[in-house]
Amino acid sequence: MSLQNRPTARFRRPFAALAVLVLVTAAAPVHASGSAPIEPWVLAHTAGGHDAEFIVVLRDRADLGPAEALKTRAEKGRFVRDALYTKARASQAGLLEWLEARGLPHQSFYIVNAVLVQGAEADARAIAARPEVDHIEGNPVVHNAIDGADDAAPDVVLAPQAIEPGVTNIRAPEVWATGHTGQGVVVGGADTGVQWDHPALINHYRGWNGAVASHDYNWHDAIHSSAGPCGANSPFPCDDHNHGTHTIGTVCGADAGNINQIGVAPGAKFIACRNMDGGNGTPARYIECMEWCLAPYPVGGTTAQGDPAKAPDVTTNSWGCPASEGCGPATLQAAVEAQRAAGIMFVAAAGNSGPSCSTVSDPPAIYDAAYTVGAYNASTLAIAPFSSAGPVTVDGSNRPKPDITAPGQSVRSSVRGSTYATFSGTSMAAPHVAGAVALLWSAYPNMKNMIPQTEAILNAAAVDVPFSGCSSSGVPNNVWGWGRTDVKAAFDTGPLAVDPVNVSGGGVWLGPGVPNPALRSTQFRFRLDQPADVRLAIYTEAGQRVRTLVHAVFGAGEYVARWHGDAEGGRAVRPGLYFAQLETGGATASRKVIWLGR
């Protein structure tokens, strides 16, 4: 019995008192001897004979490591999708049969090896006793305080300025002038939906060919029960809250007369998935949209029809899953990491709980696999007071965040009804960066699945904003990250990351530094067609050797060497341009690398 075909709204209710919620979510998972742990949220919401939705996470995990060695996003996407899908089908088979036999509504996921179940406490405890189950967590309604996007309360509506200030501030028009506007790049928006035929969006929707629309593989609705204006399982793109239309407009919007140039990458195309109902999401909805973006399928179709070749290149994510609503730090991590392994860059809003430190506290912004964006005012160049700051402490990682900042105050973009409005929030900053990625990858198509290199280039090109506080100082820091986004500077640096190898002789191959530009360390892969005496060394721009990484005899095969920015004797080198050179006696190969420092 499919869960998405059963109305479940009556079971989705917040606790009456916040104090009770905090007490429940802060408690340790409960589990009987020999059983998988059950999160307290599940037990609280199934108490007294009630049914609730909960997510059963299985132990088995697909190994996505081999995807790193694949060269194209198409290869990476196919491998990741198939590995995850095959693992889920095999490991979930017994549980799905058990659920079917008992008539329990359920929905299977593969991007996270998990099953969404609607059942009672006894059902949860019986499932927890199964050997393939790792743990059971809740599927709470997440009340996103969506940034400025309430229908009745937008910021002051500003007149069109041809090119919006935030777009100009990150220097996107200077990249347009080179002929690169995002063409050849597809951006996926996971949000409240989208008005696809908005005058600023219709010509940028992948499903529109100028005469007719096809929503297959271009739109998915993860809302399966709703009384809102879009209803449930909408067969065409619909937005019930303005937020999704606004964010995708900032990525690639522009109307036919260029009166409203609201988007950073107007040559890019977009697809969309609705993961919030009137601004309310659930972990299951978020997972479903991330799964669809990994391998889109037709409207009304199934994951078995998923085609990773139709996946977006980058996704923009202006939503959060807070612990205050019952979301654990690791709830969505596997799904975000799967997109990255598939070569899809995951851009996330940092959140709006600033200026206090360690307020980047909600998935997906907290993850290393997400490129997290804070907000500043494009007019004053001051950090937005609401922009969440790092470090990330909720998961014990102390991870620095955000990664970068972009305009996020009084951002004018498209909204429902074919009109425009200005909103504020890190939700408005993230799509600026997603658009910047589209510009960069449009200019350098070979960089499309090179996510570490892309992040490093954006970081290195950002305008430095030194700051002391929140357990950081200088650049990067836990308020501005690497600084203010500068896509033209990234465009100017981009060729170094995809610089073709300079080879003399034959029989050797040297891959680019990953990442490049490099911070703290970078690694080089090299391949030999036959045994050879190999020297791999780092040289200055003037040709002075500063460090020999490898000097030994190797057999035919592929190898990896890492450089930590040190010269002979361990002394740290200065930031700047260096060369990695591989010599085998009969052949040499070299690569450029920008060293940012330790």
C-alpha positions in Angstrom: 0.0 0.0 0.0 1.6 3.3 -1.1 1.8 5.9 1.5 1.5 8.8 -1.0 -2.0 7.6 -1.9 -3.3 7.8 1.7 -4.3 11.1 3.4 -2.1 11.5 6.4 -2.5 15.2 7.4 -4.6 14.4 10.5 -1.5 12.8 12.1 0.7 15.8 11.5 0.4 18.1 14.4 2.9 20.1 16.4 3.1 19.8 20.2 1.1 22.4 22.1 4.1 23.4 24.2 7.6 24.1 23.0 9.1 23.0 26.3 7.6 19.6 25.7 9.1 19.5 22.2 12.5 20.4 23.3 12.4 17.8 26.1 11.4 15.1 23.7 13.9 15.9 20.9 16.8 16.3 23.3 16.2 12.8 24.8 18.3 9.8 23.7 16.8 7.3 21.3 14.9 4.5 22.9 15.5 0.9 22.1 14.9 -2.5 23.6 17.8 -5.0 23.9 18.6 -6.3 20.5 16.4 -3.8 18.7 17.2 -0.7 16.7 16.8 2.6 18.4 13.6 4.6 18.0 13.7 8.4 18.3 11.5 9.8 21.1 9.5 11.8 18.6 8.1 8.6 17.2 7.1 7.2 20.6 5.6 10.6 21.6 3.5 10.8 18.4 2.3 7.1 18.5 1.3 7.3 22.2 -2.3 6.6 23.1 -2.9 4.4 20.1 -2.3 7.1 17.5 -0.7 6.5 14.1 2.2 8.6 12.9 4.6 8.7 10.1 8.1 7.6 10.8 11.2 6.9 8.7 12.8 3.4 9.0 16.5 3.7 8.1 18.2 0.4 7.1 21.8 -0.6 7.9 23.0 -1.5 4.4 24.8 1.3 2.5 25.8 1.5 -1.1 29.5 2.2 -1.7 29.6 5.4 -3.8 33.4 5.8 -3.6 34.0 4.5 -7.2 32.0 7.5 -8.6 34.9 9.8 -7.8 37.1 8.2 -10.5 34.5 8.6 -13.2 35.1 11.4 -15.6 31.7 12.8 -16.6 28.6 13.8 -14.7 26.6 11.4 -16.8 28.8 8.5 -15.7 28.8 9.6 -12.1 25.0 10.1 -12.1 24.3 6.7 -13.6 26.7 4.9 -11.2 25.4 6.6 -8.1 21.7 6.1 -9.0 22.1 2.5 -9.9 24.3 1.6 -6.9 21.8 3.2 -4.5 18.7 1.8 -6.3 20.1 -1.7 -6.4 21.1 -1.7 -2.8 17.7 -0.4 -1.6 15.7 -2.9 -3.6 17.8 -5.8 -2.2 17.9 -4.7 1.4 14.3 -3.4 1.7 12.6 -6.5 0.1 11.8 -8.3 3.4 10.6 -5.2 5.1 8.4 -4.1 2.2 6.8 -7.5 2.1 6.2 -7.4 5.8 4.5 -3.9 5.5 2.4 -5.1 2.5 1.2 -8.1 4.4 0.0 -5.9 7.3 -1.5 -3.2 5.1 0.7 -0.5 6.5 1.0 2.6 4.2 4.6 3.1 3.2 6.9 4.7 0.6 10.4 3.4 -0.3 13.4 5.7 -0.8 16.8 4.8 -2.3 18.8 8.0 -2.1 18.7 7.3 1.6 18.2 3.5 2.2 14.9 4.1 4.1 11.2 3.5 4.1 8.5 6.0 5.2 5.9 4.1 7.2 2.6 5.2 8.7 1.8 3.0 11.8 1.3 2.7 15.5 3.8 2.3 18.3 3.6 -1.5 18.1 4.4 -1.4 14.4 7.5 0.8 15.1 8.7 -1.6 17.8 8.2 -4.6 15.6 10.1 -3.0 12.8 12.9 -2.0 15.1 13.4 -5.6 16.1 14.2 -6.6 12.4 17.9 -7.2 11.8 18.2 -5.0 8.7 17.0 -1.9 10.5 19.5 0.7 11.8 17.2 3.1 13.5 13.7 4.7 13.3 13.2 8.5 13.3 10.3 10.8 13.0 8.7 12.5 10.0 7.7 15.8 11.6 6.1 18.7 9.8 8.8 21.3 9.5 7.4 24.8 9.7 9.9 26.8 7.6 9.8 30.5 8.5 10.4 31.2 4.9 12.3 34.4 4.3 10.1 37.3 3.7 7.9 35.3 1.4 4.5 35.4 3.1 1.9 36.4 0.5 0.7 39.3 2.6 4.0 40.6 3.8 6.7 41.1 1.2 9.4 43.8 1.6 8.7 47.1 -0.1 8.2 46.4 -3.8 10.9 48.1 -5.7 10.7 49.2 -9.3 12.6 47.2 -11.9 16.2 48.3 -12.4 16.9 46.4 -15.6 19.6 44.4 -13.9 18.9 43.9 -10.3 21.6 45.2 -7.8 22.5 41.8 -6.4 23.1 40.4 -9.8 25.4 43.4 -10.6 27.1 43.2 -7.2 28.4 39.7 -7.8 29.6 40.9 -11.3 27.4 38.5 -13.4 26.9 41.0 -16.2 30.7 41.1 -16.8 30.6 37.4 -17.4 27.6 37.8 -19.7 29.7 40.2 -21.8 32.0 37.3 -22.6 29.1 35.4 -24.2 28.5 33.1 -21.2 25.1 33.4 -19.6 24.5 29.9 -18.2 23.7 28.2 -21.5 24.1 24.4 -21.3 23.5 24.3 -17.6 20.4 23.0 -15.8 19.5 24.2 -12.2 17.0 22.3 -10.0 14.9 24.2 -7.6 13.7 22.4 -4.5 11.2 24.7 -2.8 7.5 25.6 -2.6 7.1 25.0 -6.3 7.2 27.5 -9.2 5.0 29.5 -11.5 6.7 28.1 -14.6 4.9 30.4 -17.1 5.8 33.6 -15.3 7.1 36.1 -17.9 10.5 36.1 -16.4 10.7 32.3 -16.2 8.8 30.6 -19.1 11.6 30.8 -21.6 14.0 29.4 -19.0 11.9 26.3 -18.1 13.4 23.2 -19.6 9.9 21.8 -20.2 9.0 24.7 -22.6 10.1 24.6 -26.2 8.5 27.9 -27.2 5.2 26.4 -28.3 4.2 23.6 -25.9 5.1 22.5 -22.4 6.2 19.0 -21.3 6.5 18.6 -17.5 7.8 15.0 -17.6 11.3 14.9 -16.1 11.0 18.7 -15.5 8.6 18.9 -12.6 7.7 16.8 -9.5 5.3 17.4 -6.7 6.3 15.7 -3.4 3.2 16.9 -1.7 0.7 14.0 -1.6 -2.0 15.5 0.7 -2.9 19.1 0.8 -5.9 21.5 0.9 -3.8 24.4 -0.4 -4.2 26.1 -3.8 -1.9 23.7 -5.5 -3.6 20.6 -4.1 -1.7 17.4 -4.0 0.4 15.7 -6.8 0.0 18.7 -9.1 0.6 17.5 -12.7 2.1 20.9 -13.6 4.4 23.3 -11.8 2.6 25.2 -9.1 3.7 27.5 -6.3 1.4 28.0 -3.2 3.8 30.4 -1.4 5.8 32.6 -3.8 9.1 31.5 -2.3 10.0 28.9 -5.0 9.1 31.3 -7.8 11.3 34.0 -6.2 14.4 31.8 -5.7 14.4 30.3 -9.1 13.9 33.8 -10.6 17.2 34.9 -8.9 19.0 31.9 -10.5 18.0 32.4 -14.1 15.0 34.8 -14.5 14.7 37.5 -17.2 11.6 38.6 -19.2 11.4 38.8 -22.9 12.2 42.5 -23.1 15.0 42.4 -20.5 13.0 45.0 -18.5 13.3 42.6 -15.5 16.7 41.1 -15.5 16.4 39.4 -12.1 18.5 36.3 -12.7 22.3 35.6 -12.4 22.4 33.1 -15.3 19.6 33.9 -17.7 20.9 31.5 -20.3 20.5 28.5 -17.9 17.4 26.2 -17.8 15.5 25.2 -14.7 13.5 22.3 -13.4 11.7 22.2 -10.1 10.4 19.9 -7.3 7.8 21.1 -4.6 9.0 19.9 -1.2 7.0 22.3 0.9 3.2 22.8 1.3 2.5 26.4 2.1 6.0 26.6 3.5 5.7 23.3 5.5 8.0 20.4 4.7 8.8 17.0 6.2 12.0 15.0 6.0 10.3 12.6 3.7 9.3 15.4 1.3 12.9 16.7 1.3 14.3 13.3 0.6 11.8 12.7 -2.2 12.8 15.8 -4.0 16.5 15.1 -3.6 15.9 11.6 -5.0 13.9 13.0 -7.9 16.7 15.5 -8.7 19.2 12.7 -8.7 17.2 10.9 -11.4 14.1 12.7 -12.6 11.1 10.6 -13.7 7.8 11.5 -15.5 4.9 13.2 -13.9 2.9 10.4 -12.2 5.9 8.0 -12.7 8.0 6.0 -10.3 11.7 5.9 -9.3 12.1 2.9 -11.5 11.8 5.3 -14.5 14.4 7.7 -13.1 16.9 9.0 -15.7 20.1 10.4 -14.2 20.9 11.9 -17.6 18.1 14.4 -17.0 19.3 15.4 -13.6 20.2 19.1 -13.0 23.8 20.2 -12.8 23.3 22.2 -9.6 20.4 22.4 -7.1 19.4 25.4 -5.0 18.0 24.7 -1.6 16.5 27.5 0.5 14.9 25.4 3.3 15.9 23.8 6.6 15.1 20.9 8.8 15.5 22.1 12.4 16.0 20.1 15.5 13.2 22.1 17.1 10.8 20.3 14.8 12.3 16.9 15.4 14.9 16.6 12.7 18.2 15.0 13.7 21.6 16.3 12.4 22.1 13.2 10.3 18.6 12.9 8.9 19.3 14.2 5.4 23.1 13.8 5.2 23.2 10.7 3.0 20.9 12.3 0.4 23.0 15.4 0.1 26.2 13.3 -0.1 24.6 11.2 -2.9 23.9 14.3 -5.0 27.5 15.4 -4.6 28.8 11.9 -5.5 26.7 12.1 -8.7 28.4 15.4 -9.6 25.4 17.6 -8.7 26.5 20.7 -6.7 24.2 21.2 -3.7 23.9 24.9 -2.8 22.1 25.6 0.5 21.0 28.7 2.5 22.8 29.1 5.8 19.6 30.0 7.8 18.2 33.1 9.4 19.1 32.7 13.1 22.0 35.2 13.2 23.9 37.1 14.3 24.7 34.7 17.1 27.5 32.2 16.6 26.8 28.5 15.9 23.4 29.3 14.4 24.2 27.4 11.2 22.5 24.5 12.9 20.0 22.9 10.6 20.3 20.3 7.8 21.1 20.7 5.0 23.3 23.8 5.6 25.4 22.1 8.3 26.8 19.4 5.9 30.3 19.4 4.5 28.7 18.2 1.2 26.6 21.3 0.9 28.0 24.6 -0.3 26.4 26.9 2.3 25.6 30.6 1.7 25.2 33.5 4.1 23.6 36.8 3.2 24.8 40.4 3.0 23.2 43.7 1.8 24.2 44.5 -1.8 23.8 48.3 -1.1 25.7 48.7 2.1 28.0 45.5 1.8 27.2 44.8 5.5 26.4 41.3 6.7 22.7 40.8 7.1 21.9 40.7 10.8 19.8 37.6 10.3 22.5 35.6 8.5 23.4 32.5 10.5 27.0 32.1 11.6 29.2 29.1 12.3 30.9 27.1 13.5 28.6 24.0 13.3 28.4 22.5 16.7 25.0 20.6 16.5 26.8 17.5 15.1 30.0 18.0 17.1 32.0 18.7 14.0 32.9 22.3 14.7 32.8 22.7 11.0 33.4 26.2 9.6 30.3 27.7 7.9 29.0 29.4 5.9 31.3 28.8 2.9 30.6 32.1 1.1 28.1 35.0 1.2 25.9 36.6 -1.5 23.2 39.3 -1.7 20.2 38.5 0.5 18.5 41.7 1.7 15.7 43.4 -0.3 16.2 41.1 -3.3 13.7 41.7 -6.1 12.5 38.7 -8.0 9.5 36.9 -9.5 6.4 35.9 -7.5 3.1 34.3 -8.3 0.6 36.2 -10.4 3.3 37.1 -13.0 4.5 40.0 -10.7 7.6 40.8 -8.7 8.4 41.5 -5.0 11.4 41.9 -2.8 12.2 39.5 0.0 15.1 39.1 2.4 16.8 36.1 3.8 19.7 33.7 3.1 17.0 32.0 0.9 17.6 34.9 -1.4 21.4 34.6 -1.2 21.7 30.9 -2.1 20.2 31.2 -5.6 22.7 34.0 -6.4 25.5 31.4 -5.9 23.6 28.6 -7.8 23.4 31.1 -10.7 27.1 31.9 -10.3 27.9 28.1 -10.6 25.8 28.0 -13.7 27.8 30.9 -15.3 31.1 29.2 -14.4 30.1 25.8 -15.7 28.6 27.4 -18.9 32.0 29.0 -19.5 34.0 25.8 -18.7 31.8 22.7 -19.4 34.6 20.4 -18.4 34.2 21.7 -14.9 30.6 20.6 -14.5 31.1 17.7 -12.1 34.3 19.1 -10.6 32.7 20.2 -7.3 35.7 20.5 -5.1 37.5 22.6 -7.8 34.4 24.7 -8.3 34.1 25.4 -4.6 37.8 26.2 -4.4 37.6 28.7 -7.3 34.6 30.5 -5.9 36.3 30.6 -2.5 39.5 31.9 -3.9 37.8 34.5 -6.0 35.5 35.8 -3.3 36.1 39.4 -2.0 37.9 39.0 1.4 36.0 40.3 4.4 38.2 39.7 7.5 36.4 39.1 10.7 37.3 38.1 14.2 34.7 36.2 16.3 32.7 33.0 16.3 35.8 31.0 16.9 37.5 32.3 13.8 39.6 35.2 12.5 40.8 36.6 9.2 39.6 34.8 6.0 37.8 32.5 5.9 35.7 33.1 9.0 32.4 31.9 10.5 30.4 34.9 9.5 31.5 35.7 5.9 33.0 32.4 5.0 35.5 33.1 2.2 33.8 36.5 1.6 31.4 38.1 -0.9 30.8 36.1 -4.1 32.6 37.5 -7.2 31.7 35.4 -10.2 33.8 37.4 -12.7 36.9 36.8 -10.6 36.0 33.1 -10.5 35.5 33.1 -14.3 39.0 34.6 -14.7 40.5 31.9 -12.5 38.4 29.0 -13.9 40.8 27.9 -16.7 43.4 26.8 -14.2 41.1 24.1 -12.8 40.5 22.6 -16.2 43.9 23.5 -17.7 44.9 20.8 -20.2 47.8 18.7 -19.2 51.1 19.7 -20.8 52.8 16.5 -22.0 56.0 15.7 -23.8 56.8 12.1 -24.7 54.2 9.5 -24.0 53.0 6.8 -21.7 52.2 9.0 -18.7 49.1 10.9 -17.6 48.9 13.5 -14.8 45.5 14.6 -13.5 44.6 18.1 -12.3 45.1 18.9 -8.6 41.9 18.2 -6.6 40.9 20.7 -5.4 42.4 23.5 -7.4 42.7 26.2 -6.2 43.9 24.3 -3.1 43.6 25.0 0.6 45.4 22.9 3.2 46.1 20.1 0.6 45.5 18.9 -2.9 46.0 15.5 -4.5 47.3 14.4 -7.9 46.5 11.2 -9.8 49.1 9.9 -12.2 49.0 6.9 -14.5 51.8 4.9 -16.2 51.4 2.6 -19.2 54.6 0.7 -18.2 57.0 0.5 -15.3 59.1 3.6 -14.8 61.4 5.6 -12.5 59.0 8.4 -11.5 59.6 11.8 -10.0 56.6 14.0 -9.2 57.6 17.4 -7.9 56.2 20.9 -7.2 57.8 23.9 -8.8 57.4 27.6 -8.5 56.3 29.8 -11.4 60.0 30.6 -12.0 60.9 26.9 -12.3 62.4 26.4 -8.8 61.7 22.9 -7.4 60.2 23.3 -3.9 59.2 19.8 -3.0 59.5 16.3 -4.4 56.4 14.4 -3.6 57.3 11.0 -5.2 60.6 9.6 -6.4 60.5 5.8 -6.9 60.1 3.0 -9.4 56.4 2.2 -10.1 54.8 -0.5 -12.1 52.1 0.2 -14.7 48.9 1.5 -13.1 47.3 4.6 -11.4 48.6 6.3 -8.3 47.8 9.2 -6.0 50.1 11.7 -4.3 49.1 14.5 -2.0 50.7 17.9 -1.4 50.1 19.8 1.8 51.7 23.1 0.7 55.0 22.4 2.2 58.6 22.8 0.9 61.4 20.4 1.6 61.9 20.3 5.4 58.2 21.0 6.1 58.2 24.8 5.7 54.9 26.2 4.4 55.1 27.8 1.0 53.5 31.1 0.2 50.2 31.3 -1.6 50.5 31.6 -5.4 50.8 29.7 -8.7 52.8 26.5 -8.7 53.3 23.6 -11.2 53.2 19.9 -10.5 55.5 18.1 -12.9 55.7 14.3 -13.5 59.0 13.0 -15.0 59.7 9.4 -16.1 62.9 9.9 -18.0 61.2 9.5 -21.4 58.2 11.7 -20.8 57.0 14.6 -18.7 53.5 16.0 -17.8 52.7 19.1 -15.9 49.7 20.8 -14.3 49.1 24.3 -12.8 47.8 24.6 -9.3 46.9 27.7 -7.3 47.9 27.3 -3.6 45.8 29.3 -1.2 47.6 28.4 2.0 47.1 26.4 5.1 
